[in-house]
């Protein structure tokens, strides 16, 4: 399933569609010049269209709105802890090269739990994440997370780690096997808002009693019609399509 997820990740990158259309167009040029030109123009159209951000933002907003969560004003006393999904840490290669902690654009996944631990002394954090890269070597994501929490002064006894999972499905299954964890207790599930629908489906399917605590929002209430960026548009399309494809794949496999 991990390899399949990486194939899906590549297939849901709009820029890979542009490359595929260009290659097909160039291959058609010698014998079917008209079709070759059409495919090249199609590649240009896909490239230009993906920069218009209101489209991916609308889909992203739909994903983010499905699970609003308890919010910062919610009463978290009844909860045993926070299940924290990985995905906010840069590659281990960067950590090893520079000897510094490196967070990516989903940094709220790592910073919000620290505030929760300070506000609610009874809470624990269960970080779940192994190697999210296909050919990764070196420190697992859980090991990098431990370095981060230790550097932030979080008491070691308040954080547990699951380091063997590669996918959201494995996050749910393997986290339940961590010593001292009872998935029937009430837990907060903390991940990016756009990823929450897929995460909630997996954890509830695995028997967890979880309440969503979404962070890392990428959209507001609306997107100005003239917001245009090839870089940001491609990133947003990739995130949205990856999540939608993941939801579909899990449903077809009976995991959601």
TORLO-216826 format. One record per residue: x, y, z of N, C-alpha, C in turn. Coordinates in nm, 3 decimals, decimal comma, always signed. Example, Ala and Ser with C-alpha at 12.3 -4.5 7.8 and 13.67 -1.06 7.14 Angstrom:
2
> nu|nv|nw|cau|cav|caw|cu|cv|cw
> +1,319|-0,569|+0,780|+1,230|-0,450|+0,780|+1,320|-0,330|+0,780
> +1,285|-0,225|+0,708|+1,367|-0,106|+0,714|+1,290|+0,003|+0,787
This chain:
256
> nu|nv|nw|cau|cav|caw|cu|cv|cw
> +0,083|-0,121|+0,000|+0,000|+0,000|+0,000|+0,086|+0,126|+0,000
> +0,202|+0,118|+0,064|+0,292|+0,233|+0,070|+0,341|+0,270|-0,070
> +0,380|+0,169|-0,150|+0,427|+0,195|-0,285|+0,313|+0,253|-0,370
> +0,192|+0,199|-0,352|+0,075|+0,250|-0,425|+0,051|+0,397|-0,391
> +0,067|+0,431|-0,262|+0,045|+0,569|-0,221|+0,146|+0,663|-0,286
> +0,269|+0,615|-0,306|+0,371|+0,699|-0,370|+0,341|+0,716|-0,519
> +0,288|+0,611|-0,582|+0,247|+0,622|-0,722|+0,133|+0,722|-0,736
> +0,037|+0,714|-0,642|-0,074|+0,809|-0,643|-0,023|+0,952|-0,623
> +0,076|+0,965|-0,535|+0,132|+1,097|-0,508|+0,191|+1,158|-0,635
> +0,259|+1,075|-0,714|+0,317|+1,125|-0,840|+0,206|+1,155|-0,941
> +0,107|+1,067|-0,949|+0,001|+1,083|-1,049|-0,088|+1,204|-1,021
> -0,093|+1,248|-0,894|-0,178|+1,362|-0,861|-0,104|+1,495|-0,866
> +0,016|+1,495|-0,919|+0,090|+1,620|-0,940|+0,054|+1,676|-1,078
> -0,012|+1,791|-1,083|-0,051|+1,847|-1,214|+0,067|+1,867|-1,308
> +0,184|+1,897|-1,256|+0,300|+1,917|-1,343|+0,339|+1,788|-1,414
> +0,310|+1,673|-1,352|+0,339|+1,546|-1,419|+0,246|+1,528|-1,538
> +0,124|+1,583|-1,530|+0,032|+1,577|-1,644|+0,086|+1,662|-1,759
> +0,141|+1,778|-1,724|+0,199|+1,865|-1,827|+0,312|+1,794|-1,899
> +0,400|+1,730|-1,822|+0,513|+1,656|-1,880|+0,463|+1,543|-1,970
> +0,362|+1,469|-1,923|+0,309|+1,357|-2,002|+0,250|+1,404|-2,134
> +0,173|+1,514|-2,129|+0,114|+1,567|-2,252|+0,221|+1,616|-2,350
> +0,325|+1,680|-2,297|+0,434|+1,727|-2,383|+0,507|+1,610|-2,448
> +0,533|+1,507|-2,371|+0,601|+1,390|-2,426|+0,519|+1,324|-2,535
> +0,389|+1,310|-2,509|+0,301|+1,250|-2,611|+0,297|+1,337|-2,736
> +0,292|+1,469|-2,714|+0,289|+1,559|-2,829|+0,415|+1,549|-2,912
> +0,530|+1,543|-2,848|+0,656|+1,532|-2,920|+0,667|+1,398|-2,993
> +0,615|+1,292|-2,932|+0,619|+1,161|-2,996|+0,529|+1,156|-3,119
> +0,421|+1,233|-3,115|+0,327|+1,234|-3,227|+0,373|+1,322|-3,343
> +0,461|+1,414|-3,314|+0,502|+1,513|-3,415|+0,549|+1,453|-3,548
> +0,637|+1,354|-3,549|+0,691|+1,307|-3,678|+0,583|+1,257|-3,775
> +0,482|+1,185|-3,725|+0,383|+1,123|-3,814|+0,246|+1,190|-3,806
> +0,211|+1,243|-3,689|+0,080|+1,305|-3,672|+0,099|+1,442|-3,610
> +0,146|+1,530|-3,694|+0,182|+1,664|-3,649|+0,063|+1,738|-3,586
> -0,056|+1,723|-3,646|-0,174|+1,793|-3,594|-0,205|+1,748|-3,451
> -0,201|+1,616|-3,426|-0,227|+1,565|-3,292|-0,116|+1,608|-3,195
> +0,007|+1,608|-3,246|+0,118|+1,652|-3,162|+0,102|+1,795|-3,115
> +0,060|+1,883|-3,207|+0,038|+2,023|-3,171|-0,077|+2,037|-3,071
> -0,183|+1,960|-3,092|-0,296|+1,966|-3,001|-0,255|+1,926|-2,859
> -0,174|+1,821|-2,848|-0,129|+1,776|-2,716|-0,037|+1,879|-2,650
> +0,046|+1,943|-2,728|+0,133|+2,047|-2,674|+0,052|+2,167|-2,626
> -0,049|+2,205|-2,702|-0,137|+2,314|-2,659|-0,214|+2,274|-2,533
> -0,255|+2,147|-2,526|-0,325|+2,097|-2,407|-0,233|+2,105|-2,285
> -0,106|+2,072|-2,304|-0,010|+2,081|-2,194|+0,001|+2,225|-2,145
> +0,007|+2,320|-2,238|+0,014|+2,461|-2,201|-0,112|+2,504|-2,126
> -0,228|+2,455|-2,173|-0,354|+2,489|-2,108|-0,360|+2,438|-1,964
> -0,316|+2,313|-1,944|-0,314|+2,256|-1,809|-0,220|+2,335|-1,719
> -0,105|+2,371|-1,773|-0,006|+2,447|-1,696|-0,062|+2,583|-1,653
> -0,127|+2,653|-1,745|-0,178|+2,785|-1,713|-0,300|+2,778|-1,620
> -0,385|+2,679|-1,640|-0,507|+2,668|-1,560|-0,476|+2,640|-1,414
> -0,372|+2,559|-1,387|-0,346|+2,520|-1,249|-0,299|+2,636|-1,163
> -0,261|+2,747|-1,225|-0,218|+2,863|-1,147|-0,333|+2,944|-1,089
> -0,456|+2,922|-1,139|-0,571|+2,997|-1,090|-0,619|+2,933|-0,960
> -0,594|+2,998|-0,848|-0,610|+2,935|-0,717|-0,753|+2,917|-0,667
> -0,852|+2,995|-0,710|-0,988|+2,970|-0,660|-1,038|+2,828|-0,682
> -0,994|+2,763|-0,790|-1,041|+2,626|-0,814|-0,990|+2,526|-0,709
> -0,858|+2,512|-0,690|-0,813|+2,418|-0,587|-0,855|+2,462|-0,446
> -0,864|+2,593|-0,424|-0,906|+2,641|-0,292|-1,048|+2,597|-0,259
> -1,135|+2,595|-0,358|-1,274|+2,552|-0,334|-1,278|+2,406|-0,289
> -1,199|+2,322|-0,354|-1,193|+2,181|-0,315|-1,126|+2,166|-0,178
> -1,020|+2,241|-0,155|-0,951|+2,237|-0,026|-1,043|+2,282|+0,087
> -1,119|+2,388|+0,061|-1,211|+2,442|+0,161|-1,317|+2,338|+0,198
> -1,361|+2,261|+0,099|-1,459|+2,156|+0,125|-1,401|+2,049|+0,219
> -1,277|+2,010|+0,195|-1,212|+1,911|+0,282|-1,193|+1,966|+0,423
> -1,149|+2,090|+0,433|-1,120|+2,150|+0,563|-1,246|+2,172|+0,646
> -1,360|+2,188|+0,581|-1,484|+2,220|+0,653|-1,555|+2,096|+0,707
> -1,510|+1,978|+0,671|-1,582|+1,857|+0,711|-1,571|+1,826|+0,860
> -1,459|+1,862|+0,921|-1,437|+1,834|+1,063|-1,385|+1,960|+1,132
> -1,474|+2,044|+1,185|-1,429|+2,167|+1,249|-1,351|+2,144|+1,378
> -1,380|+2,035|+1,452|-1,305|+2,005|+1,573|-1,350|+2,087|+1,692
> -1,294|+2,059|+1,811|-1,335|+2,129|+1,932|-1,288|+2,273|+1,938
> -1,181|+2,305|+1,866|-1,131|+2,442|+1,866|-1,055|+2,476|+1,993
> -0,990|+2,592|+1,996|-0,908|+2,629|+2,111|-0,987|+2,652|+2,238
> -1,118|+2,679|+2,225|-1,200|+2,707|+2,344|-1,267|+2,580|+2,398
> -1,243|+2,465|+2,335|-1,308|+2,343|+2,378|-1,254|+2,291|+2,510
> -1,334|+2,211|+2,578|-1,292|+2,150|+2,704|-1,220|+2,019|+2,673
> -1,090|+2,015|+2,699|-1,010|+1,898|+2,666|-0,980|+1,811|+2,787
> -1,042|+1,841|+2,900|-1,016|+1,762|+3,020|-1,054|+1,614|+3,005
> -1,162|+1,580|+2,931|-1,199|+1,438|+2,923|-1,107|+1,353|+2,836
> -1,011|+1,413|+2,768|-0,931|+1,338|+2,671|-0,804|+1,281|+2,734
> -0,769|+1,161|+2,688|-0,648|+1,095|+2,738|-0,523|+1,155|+2,677
> -0,533|+1,202|+2,555|-0,415|+1,258|+2,490|-0,442|+1,298|+2,347
> -0,333|+1,325|+2,276|-0,339|+1,372|+2,138|-0,263|+1,274|+2,049
> -0,332|+1,221|+1,949|-0,264|+1,142|+1,847|-0,218|+1,239|+1,738
> -0,088|+1,249|+1,724|-0,030|+1,346|+1,632|+0,026|+1,274|+1,510
> -0,030|+1,303|+1,395|+0,017|+1,241|+1,271|+0,138|+1,315|+1,217
> +0,236|+1,238|+1,169|+0,355|+1,297|+1,111|+0,324|+1,366|+0,980
> +0,425|+1,431|+0,925|+0,407|+1,501|+0,798|+0,453|+1,644|+0,803
> +0,499|+1,690|+0,922|+0,540|+1,829|+0,937|+0,691|+1,845|+0,944
> +0,764|+1,734|+0,929|+0,909|+1,739|+0,943|+0,977|+1,722|+0,807
> +1,078|+1,801|+0,784|+1,153|+1,790|+0,659|+1,230|+1,657|+0,655
> +1,279|+1,624|+0,539|+1,353|+1,500|+0,518|+1,468|+1,485|+0,617
> +1,492|+1,361|+0,658|+1,603|+1,334|+0,748|+1,737|+1,373|+0,689
> +1,746|+1,375|+0,557|+1,871|+1,415|+0,493|+1,907|+1,560|+0,526
> +1,805|+1,646|+0,537|+1,829|+1,786|+0,571|+1,876|+1,797|+0,715
> +1,811|+1,720|+0,804|+1,850|+1,721|+0,944|+1,996|+1,679|+0,960
> +2,031|+1,570|+0,893|+2,166|+1,516|+0,909|+2,272|+1,607|+0,847
> +2,237|+1,674|+0,738|+2,334|+1,759|+0,669|+2,370|+1,883|+0,749
> +2,272|+1,938|+0,823|+2,294|+2,066|+0,889|+2,286|+2,058|+1,042
> +2,242|+1,945|+1,094|+2,234|+1,931|+1,239|+2,132|+2,022|+1,304
> +2,029|+2,060|+1,228|+1,926|+2,148|+1,280|+1,788|+2,087|+1,258
> +1,697|+2,122|+1,347|+1,558|+2,079|+1,334|+1,494|+2,156|+1,219
> +1,424|+2,086|+1,131|+1,365|+2,149|+1,013|+1,218|+2,109|+1,001
> +1,130|+2,209|+1,002|+0,987|+2,188|+0,984|+0,946|+2,236|+0,846
> +0,838|+2,178|+0,793|+0,789|+2,221|+0,662|+0,666|+2,308|+0,676
> +0,588|+2,322|+0,571|+0,473|+2,413|+0,571|+0,359|+2,367|+0,661
> +0,366|+2,245|+0,711|+0,264|+2,194|+0,804|+0,313|+2,202|+0,948
> +0,397|+2,300|+0,978|+0,462|+2,310|+1,109|+0,364|+2,314|+1,226
> +0,241|+2,363|+1,204|+0,143|+2,370|+1,313|+0,115|+2,233|+1,374
> +0,136|+2,127|+1,298|+0,117|+1,993|+1,353|+0,210|+1,970|+1,472
> +0,328|+2,031|+1,469|+0,426|+2,012|+1,575|+0,416|+2,118|+1,684
> +0,379|+2,240|+1,649|+0,379|+2,349|+1,747|+0,253|+2,353|+1,831
> +0,138|+2,321|+1,773|+0,011|+2,326|+1,848|+0,011|+2,228|+1,966
> +0,060|+2,103|+1,950|+0,060|+2,012|+2,065|+0,140|+2,063|+2,184
> +0,245|+2,141|+2,160|+0,323|+2,194|+2,271|+0,237|+2,287|+2,356
> +0,159|+2,372|+2,291|+0,069|+2,462|+2,364|-0,036|+2,382|+2,441
> -0,087|+2,274|+2,380|-0,188|+2,192|+2,448|-0,129|+2,123|+2,571
> -0,006|+2,076|+2,561|+0,058|+2,010|+2,675|+0,079|+2,108|+2,790
> +0,110|+2,231|+2,758|+0,130|+2,332|+2,862|-0,002|+2,370|+2,929
> -0,108|+2,375|+2,850|-0,238|+2,417|+2,903|-0,308|+2,305|+2,979
> -0,284|+2,180|+2,935|-0,351|+2,065|+2,997|-0,245|+1,965|+3,044
> -0,205|+1,973|+3,171|-0,097|+1,887|+3,223|-0,126|+1,738|+3,218
> -0,254|+1,700|+3,204|-0,287|+1,557|+3,203|-0,272|+1,494|+3,064
> -0,263|+1,575|+2,961|-0,258|+1,521|+2,825|-0,122|+1,459|+2,794
> -0,126|+1,357|+2,708|-0,005|+1,299|+2,652|-0,014|+1,310|+2,500
> +0,099|+1,302|+2,436|+0,103|+1,304|+2,290|+0,154|+1,170|+2,239
> +0,084|+1,114|+2,142|+0,129|+0,994|+2,073|+0,164|+1,034|+1,930
> +0,292|+1,045|+1,902|+0,336|+1,079|+1,767|+0,347|+0,952|+1,684
> +0,287|+0,953|+1,564|+0,291|+0,835|+1,478|+0,345|+0,871|+1,341
> +0,454|+0,806|+1,305|+0,516|+0,832|+1,175|+0,650|+0,764|+1,163
> +0,666|+0,681|+1,060|+0,794|+0,614|+1,037|+0,870|+0,684|+0,926
> +0,887|+0,615|+0,815|+0,954|+0,674|+0,699|+0,849|+0,702|+0,593
> +0,829|+0,829|+0,564|+0,730|+0,867|+0,464|+0,783|+0,873|+0,323
> +0,913|+0,847|+0,306|+0,973|+0,852|+0,174|+1,005|+0,711|+0,126
> +0,995|+0,690|-0,004|+1,007|+0,556|-0,061|+1,145|+0,496|-0,038
> +1,250|+0,575|-0,057|+1,386|+0,523|-0,042|+1,460|+0,596|+0,070
> +1,388|+0,626|+0,177|+1,446|+0,702|+0,287|+1,543|+0,618|+0,368
> +1,643|+0,685|+0,420|+1,739|+0,622|+0,511|+1,762|+0,717|+0,627
> +1,828|+0,668|+0,730|+1,860|+0,754|+0,843|+1,747|+0,760|+0,944
> +1,734|+0,874|+1,010|+1,637|+0,890|+1,118|+1,494|+0,877|+1,068
> +1,413|+0,799|+1,140|+1,271|+0,791|+1,109|+1,205|+0,923|+1,150
> +1,082|+0,943|+1,106|+1,014|+1,067|+1,142|+0,989|+1,074|+1,292
> +0,959|+0,960|+1,354|+0,938|+0,958|+1,499|+1,065|+0,997|+1,573
> +1,180|+0,953|+1,525|+1,307|+0,989|+1,588|+1,334|+1,138|+1,573
> +1,300|+1,193|+1,457|+1,316|+1,337|+1,438|+1,219|+1,415|+1,526
> +1,097|+1,362|+1,544|+0,999|+1,426|+1,630|+1,047|+1,428|+1,775
> +1,112|+1,322|+1,818|+1,166|+1,318|+1,955|+1,272|+1,426|+1,974
> +1,357|+1,442|+1,875|+1,458|+1,548|+1,883|+1,391|+1,685|+1,894
> +1,284|+1,703|+1,819|+1,213|+1,831|+1,823|+1,151|+1,856|+1,960
> +1,074|+1,760|+2,011|+1,006|+1,780|+2,139|+1,106|+1,794|+2,253
> +1,215|+1,718|+2,248|+1,319|+1,733|+2,351|+1,378|+1,873|+2,348
> +1,400|+1,926|+2,227|+1,459|+2,060|+2,216|+1,363|+2,168|+2,264
> +1,233|+2,140|+2,260|+1,133|+2,235|+2,307|+1,108|+2,225|+2,457
> +1,179|+2,133|+2,523|+1,166|+2,118|+2,667|+1,045|+2,038|+2,712
> +0,986|+1,961|+2,622|+0,871|+1,878|+2,658|+0,922|+1,757|+2,738
> +0,867|+1,730|+2,857|+0,911|+1,615|+2,935|+0,896|+1,485|+2,855
> +0,999|+1,403|+2,850|+0,994|+1,280|+2,769|+0,879|+1,187|+2,803
> +0,839|+1,185|+2,929|+0,732|+1,093|+2,971|+0,595|+1,133|+2,918
> +0,585|+1,253|+2,861|+0,456|+1,298|+2,810|+0,438|+1,271|+2,661
> +0,539|+1,214|+2,596|+0,529|+1,187|+2,453|+0,565|+1,041|+2,425
> +0,478|+0,974|+2,351|+0,503|+0,838|+2,306|+0,524|+0,840|+2,155
> +0,592|+0,739|+2,103|+0,627|+0,740|+1,962|+0,598|+0,605|+1,897
> +0,542|+0,613|+1,778|+0,522|+0,495|+1,692|+0,602|+0,521|+1,566
> +0,698|+0,435|+1,534|+0,794|+0,466|+1,429|+0,796|+0,368|+1,312
> +0,694|+0,282|+1,301|+0,696|+0,181|+1,195|+0,599|+0,210|+1,081
> +0,509|+0,305|+1,097|+0,404|+0,328|+0,998|+0,456|+0,408|+0,880
> +0,393|+0,384|+0,763|+0,427|+0,455|+0,640|+0,309|+0,533|+0,583
> +0,187|+0,492|+0,616|+0,066|+0,551|+0,559|-0,031|+0,586|+0,671
> -0,137|+0,658|+0,637|-0,239|+0,693|+0,736|-0,306|+0,567|+0,790
> -0,329|+0,469|+0,704|-0,387|+0,342|+0,749|-0,298|+0,277|+0,853
> -0,168|+0,273|+0,828|-0,076|+0,212|+0,924|-0,064|+0,297|+1,051
> -0,077|+0,429|+1,039|-0,080|+0,515|+1,158|-0,187|+0,466|+1,255
> -0,306|+0,441|+1,203|-0,418|+0,401|+1,286|-0,399|+0,262|+1,346
> -0,352|+0,169|+1,266|-0,338|+0,030|+1,312|-0,223|+0,016|+1,412
> -0,108|+0,069|+1,378|+0,010|+0,049|+1,461|+0,011|+0,133|+1,588
> -0,053|+0,250|+1,583|-0,058|+0,333|+1,703|-0,137|+0,266|+1,815
> -0,237|+0,188|+1,777|-0,318|+0,118|+1,878|-0,238|+0,011|+1,952
> -0,124|-0,028|+1,898|-0,041|-0,133|+1,959|+0,071|-0,078|+2,046
> +0,082|+0,054|+2,055|+0,186|+0,114|+2,139|+0,154|+0,085|+2,286
> +0,251|+0,035|+2,363|+0,226|+0,006|+2,505|+0,174|+0,128|+2,581
> +0,070|+0,105|+2,661|+0,012|+0,213|+2,740|-0,096|+0,291|+2,669
> -0,126|+0,253|+2,544|-0,229|+0,323|+2,467|-0,358|+0,242|+2,464
> -0,468|+0,305|+2,502|-0,600|+0,243|+2,494|-0,684|+0,322|+2,393
> -0,703|+0,268|+2,272|-0,775|+0,344|+2,169|-0,923|+0,365|+2,200
> -0,977|+0,294|+2,301|-1,118|+0,314|+2,336|-1,137|+0,438|+2,425
> -1,028|+0,488|+2,482|-1,037|+0,615|+2,553|-1,057|+0,728|+2,453
> -1,090|+0,845|+2,505|-1,111|+0,959|+2,417|-0,976|+1,023|+2,384
> -0,951|+1,034|+2,254|-0,827|+1,094|+2,205|-0,859|+1,206|+2,107
> -0,772|+1,306|+2,104|-0,778|+1,406|+2,000|-0,692|+1,359|+1,883
> -0,743|+1,375|+1,763|-0,666|+1,341|+1,644|-0,622|+1,470|+1,578
> -0,492|+1,494|+1,578|-0,440|+1,622|+1,531|-0,362|+1,602|+1,400
> -0,411|+1,668|+1,297|-0,343|+1,667|+1,167|-0,389|+1,788|+1,087
> -0,337|+1,804|+0,967|-0,378|+1,916|+0,882|-0,527|+1,905|+0,850
> -0,595|+2,019|+0,844|-0,740|+2,020|+0,824|-0,780|+1,949|+0,695
> -0,703|+1,968|+0,588|-0,739|+1,906|+0,460|-0,718|+1,754|+0,464
> -0,634|+1,707|+0,555|-0,606|+1,564|+0,568|-0,702|+1,496|+0,666
> -0,777|+1,574|+0,741|-0,861|+1,520|+0,848|-0,967|+1,420|+0,800
> -1,038|+1,442|+0,687|-1,138|+1,343|+0,645|-1,079|+1,204|+0,626
> -0,963|+1,195|+0,563|-0,900|+1,065|+0,542|-0,850|+1,006|+0,674
> -0,794|+1,090|+0,759|-0,742|+1,042|+0,887|-0,855|+0,993|+0,977
> -0,964|+1,067|+0,986|-1,076|+1,026|+1,071|-1,135|+0,894|+1,023
> -1,147|+0,879|+0,893|-1,201|+0,754|+0,838|-1,115|+0,635|+0,878
> -0,983|+0,651|+0,872|-0,894|+0,541|+0,904|-0,895|+0,508|+1,053
> -0,890|+0,608|+1,137|-0,883|+0,583|+1,281|-1,015|+0,528|+1,335
> -1,125|+0,580|+1,287|-1,254|+0,524|+1,332|-1,273|+0,382|+1,282
> -1,229|+0,354|+1,161|-1,237|+0,218|+1,107|-1,153|+0,122|+1,191
> -1,043|+0,172|+1,246|-0,954|+0,089|+1,328|-1,000|+0,079|+1,473
> -1,112|+0,143|+1,508|-1,168|+0,130|+1,642|-1,128|+0,238|+1,740
> -1,067|+0,344|+1,691|-1,027|+0,453|+1,779|-1,146|+0,541|+1,816
> -1,147|+0,590|+1,940|-1,245|+0,688|+1,986|-1,181|+0,827|+1,975
> -1,185|+0,883|+1,856|-1,112|+1,007|+1,829|-1,206|+1,124|+1,798
> -1,161|+1,240|+1,840|-1,226|+1,367|+1,808|-1,129|+1,450|+1,725
> -1,173|+1,505|+1,614|-1,080|+1,580|+1,528|-1,032|+1,710|+1,593
> -0,904|+1,737|+1,575|-0,845|+1,865|+1,616|-0,762|+1,915|+1,498
> -0,829|+1,973|+1,398|-0,758|+2,015|+1,276|-0,672|+2,139|+1,297
> -0,557|+2,140|+1,231|-0,467|+2,255|+1,231|-0,419|+2,274|+1,087
> -0,329|+2,369|+1,066|-0,266|+2,386|+0,935|-0,368|+2,411|+0,824
> -0,457|+2,508|+0,847|-0,555|+2,545|+0,743|-0,484|+2,615|+0,628
> -0,527|+2,586|+0,506|-0,466|+2,645|+0,387|-0,558|+2,742|+0,314
> -0,685|+2,754|+0,356|-0,779|+2,844|+0,288|-0,855|+2,928|+0,389
> -0,905|+3,042|+0,342|-0,993|+3,125|+0,422|-1,138|+3,101|+0,381
> -1,225|+3,196|+0,414|-1,366|+3,181|+0,379|-1,389|+3,192|+0,229
> -1,303|+3,266|+0,162|-1,316|+3,280|+0,017|-1,179|+3,312|-0,041
> -1,168|+3,295|-0,172|-1,043|+3,324|-0,242|-1,071|+3,429|-0,349
> -1,000|+3,541|-0,348|-1,020|+3,641|-0,454|-1,004|+3,579|-0,592
> -1,089|+3,619|-0,684|-1,091|+3,556|-0,817|-0,962|+3,577|-0,894
> -0,886|+3,685|-0,858|-0,764|+3,715|-0,932|-0,638|+3,657|-0,867
> -0,653|+3,570|-0,768|-0,536|+3,503|-0,709|-0,477|+3,404|-0,809
> -0,356|+3,431|-0,851|-0,293|+3,346|-0,952|-0,145|+3,326|-0,919
> -0,105|+3,199|-0,916|+0,036|+3,166|-0,893|+0,060|+3,024|-0,942
> +0,147|+3,010|-1,039|+0,178|+2,877|-1,089|+0,238|+2,788|-0,979
> +0,321|+2,847|-0,895|+0,385|+2,770|-0,788|+0,283|+2,725|-0,683
> +0,208|+2,821|-0,627|+0,112|+2,787|-0,522|-0,003|+2,705|-0,577
> -0,047|+2,736|-0,698|-0,156|+2,660|-0,758|-0,121|+2,514|-0,775
> +0,000|+2,487|-0,824|+0,043|+2,349|-0,842|+0,049|+2,275|-0,709
> +0,098|+2,343|-0,605|+0,106|+2,282|-0,473|-0,033|+2,248|-0,419
> -0,126|+2,343|-0,434|-0,262|+2,321|-0,381|-0,334|+2,210|-0,458
> -0,320|+2,210|-0,591|-0,381|+2,102|-0,669|-0,326|+1,966|-0,626
> -0,196|+1,960|-0,602|-0,135|+1,833|-0,562|-0,192|+1,786|-0,428
> -0,201|+1,876|-0,329|-0,255|+1,839|-0,199|-0,400|+1,790|-0,210
> -0,480|+1,867|-0,283|-0,623|+1,832|-0,295|-0,642|+1,700|-0,368
> -0,578|+1,685|-0,482|-0,595|+1,563|-0,561|-0,540|+1,441|-0,488
> -0,431|+1,460|-0,415|-0,374|+1,349|-0,337|-0,473|+1,302|-0,230
> -0,536|+1,397|-0,161|-0,633|+1,360|-0,057|-0,757|+1,293|-0,116
> -0,809|+1,349|-0,226|-0,928|+1,290|-0,288|-0,899|+1,151|-0,343
> -0,782|+1,135|-0,405|-0,743|+1,003|-0,456|-0,724|+0,905|-0,341
> -0,666|+0,952|-0,231|-0,647|+0,865|-0,114|-0,778|+0,821|-0,054
> -0,874|+0,914|-0,043|-1,007|+0,877|+0,008|-1,073|+0,773|-0,081
> -1,064|+0,792|-0,211|-1,124|+0,698|-0,305|-1,057|+0,561|-0,296
> -0,925|+0,560|-0,288|-0,852|+0,434|-0,281|-0,888|+0,356|-0,154
> -0,897|+0,426|-0,041|-0,932|+0,360|+0,085|-1,074|+0,306|+0,082
> -1,165|+0,379|+0,020|-1,302|+0,332|+0,012|-1,313|+0,209|-0,076
> -1,243|+0,209|-0,188|-1,243|+0,093|-0,277|-1,181|-0,029|-0,209
> -1,086|-0,003|-0,118|-1,020|-0,115|-0,048|-1,097|-0,154|+0,079
> -1,208|-0,087|+0,107|-1,287|-0,118|+0,225|-1,228|-0,068|+0,354
> -1,141|+0,032|+0,346|-1,074|+0,084|+0,464|-1,133|+0,216|+0,511
> -1,241|+0,257|+0,452|-1,304|+0,384|+0,492|-1,455|+0,373|+0,476
